[in-house]
Amino acid sequence: MEEATRMLAGRIGPCPNCGNGRLTPVFDGEETNFVCEHCGCCWHVGLGWIDRVNPATCPGCPRRRVCSASSVPYGEAAATR
């Protein structure tokens, strides 16, 4: 993973769901996303926004099991901090 991608993970701040802050960059074969090592939610950053990633859209991601087993299933409201 590029150093610039690692720096971006630090700049987007903590996980929008749990506030943990341990976001790890992952590459699904097309895009770079950021998975929270605490709650399992995965996020995509683009055009000034951060959006939750549906695990079903990332079949090539090596961390897909983490997102699929998230404590907050995709489509449900994220926890408030």
N, C-alpha and C positions, 0 to 999 in steps of 0.2 A: 504494500500500500504506500502511496506517495506521502512524503512528509507534509505536503500542503493539505492532504485529506485529513491527516491526524490533527493538524492545527485547526482545521475547520470544526472538528468534533469538540475541541476545547472552546471555540468561539460561540457555538450555538447554545452553550450553557447546559444546565442539568436537563434530565429527561422531563419532558412536559407532563408525563403521567405521574411519576413518583418523586421527582425532584432529586433523585439519587446522584446524577451527574456522571455516572460511568458509562458513557456512550462509546461504543466501539465501531469503527468504520467496517462495513462489509460490502462486498461487491457481488452482485447477483448475475454477472455476465453482461449486463447492460448499464446499470446505474450503481452509484455508490450510495448506500443508505447507512443509518447509524442505529445500532441495536443497544438497548439498555441492558446491561448485565444484571441489573437488580430485578426489574419487573418483566423483562422480555419484550416490551413494546419496541417496534422498529419504526424509524422515522426517515423521511426524505426531505432534504432541504433544497428549495428552488425558488428563485424570484422573490427572495425576502420572506418566504413562508416556510414553516415546517409542518409537514402533514404525516399522519400515521400511515404506515404501509400495510396493505393487506398481504399476509403471508402467502396466500394463494397465487399472488402475482409474481413471485420470486422463486420459481422452481430450481434455478441454478445456484441459489445462495447456500453456502456451506453452513450458515447459522439458522436456517429455516426452522429447525426443530425448536430453537429458543423462542422465536416469534410465535410459532404455532401453539406453544405451551404457555403463552403469556398469562399472567394472573388476571389480565383484563382482555377477554377475547375481542378480536377485531370487530368493530361495529357497535360495541357497547361504549358508553360514556367513560372517559378516563377519570381517574380519581382526582379530586381537587386537593391541592397542597395546603 
